[in-house]
Amino acid sequence: MNIYVGNLPYNMKQEDLQKMFAEFGEVTEANLIMDKFSGQSKGFGFVEMPDNSEADTAIKALNKQMMDGRAIKVNQSEKKDKRPTRRPRY
């Protein structure tokens, strides 16, 4: 299951995100979204867990938990529709 994790503290590292979900089961991928110019976290990321029951447990346990003064948002990620490709500007 792909899980969206939002409202994360900006000082969080990708390893921290992985460890947070590893307490509930196997994590195959943890991806913290970073700003490509500043290199700073954008405050959200995605976690992939192969076992849906473990993922559901993690979502229920972590959603709305306080982390560095911020209530994080954790839910099942929605399928991303295929975006149309951008046409180059000339």
Buried (B, 14 or more C-beta within 10 A) or exposed (E): BBBBBBEBEEEBEBEBBBEBBBEBBEBEEBBBBEEEEEEEBBBBBBBBBEBEEBBBBBBEEBBEEEBEEBEBBBEEEEEEEEEEEEEEEE
